[in-house]
Amino acid sequence: MKPSNAKASKYAVNYLLSARHQQIEERAVMIAQYIVENNATVRQAAKQFEISKSTVHKDITDRLLHLNPSLAEQAREVLDRNKSERHIRGGMATKRMYDSKRYDK
């Protein structure tokens, strides 16, 4: 049995007013500030806040866009720059790995 639209709407309004929803919104803003201030990657932010990379991405791309569009844009610019540079970081990590193996012999 499906709830009526009025009943479903009541649940949606109650959720938006809930403390849990407020915590999620606050977390999204804190993550974005961390990314912008530290020029951090999604992985670094996820590790810092002890959440998944998917949650960081969802907070920045979806939730924050409705809460603080200018902060969302700043965080998006940092993440886009990091994404465009990731192949370089990966190559450097591989080089370090092989260099360390060469000197271990």
N, C-alpha and C positions, 0 to 999 in steps of 0.2 A: 504494500500500500504506500503510495507516494504522498509526501506531505504537500499541503496546499502551498501555493506561491506565497501567501501571506505568512504562513508558518515558516517556510524556508527563509523568507526575507527577515523575519524576526530573529532566526538563528544567525544569519549573516551579520545583522546589526549588533547582536550580543557578542559575536566573536570579535568584531572590529573594536569593540569597547573593552575587550578583555585584557587582563594584565599580560597574558602570554603574547598577544598581538603587539602590545606596546614594547615588550622585550625584543621581539623580532625586528621591529622598526628601529629601535635604538642600536641593535647589533649591526644592522645594515649601514647606519650612519657611521658607527665606530670603525667598521671595516673599511669603508671608503676613505675616511680620514687617515687611517693607518696606511693604506695603499698610496694615497697622494703624498703624505708627509715623508714616507720612507721609500718611495719609488718601488714598492714591493710587487712581487708576482702573486698570482693566485695561490700558488703552493705556499709561499711564505706567509700570506695572510691566513690561510687555512691552518697552518701549523701554529701560528701565533694565537688564534682564537679557538683552537682545538675543535674545528669543525671540518666538514668535507670540502673539497674543491668545488663540488657541485653547488653546495650551499653558498659559498662565497660568490660564485658566478651568478646564481639566482638573485642573491641580495643586491649585487651591483647592477645587473642588467634589467631586472624586473621591479623589485621592491623599491629601490632607491630612486628610480626614475619618477615615481609618483610622490615621493617624500621631499626630495631635494634635487631637482633637475640639474642645477649648476654643479653640485658636488658629484652627481652621477656622471656628468660630462667630463669632469676632471679625472675621475677614477677611470673612466672608459679610455681616455687618452693614454694614461699610464699603462693600462692593460694592453691596449693596442700596440704601443711601443714595445712593451715586453714581448708580446707575441711575435712581432716582426724581428726581434733580436734573438729569439730562442734557438734558432739553428746555429747561431754563432756560439752561444753558451754551451750548447750540446757538443759542438766540435771542440771547444776548449776543454771540456770535461773529458772527452775521449783522448785528446792529446795528453792531458795530465795522467790519465790512466796508463797509457802506453809508455810515457816517459818514466813513470814510477816502476813499471815492470822491467824496463831496460836497465835501470840502475840497481834493481834488486838482484840481478844475476851475479 
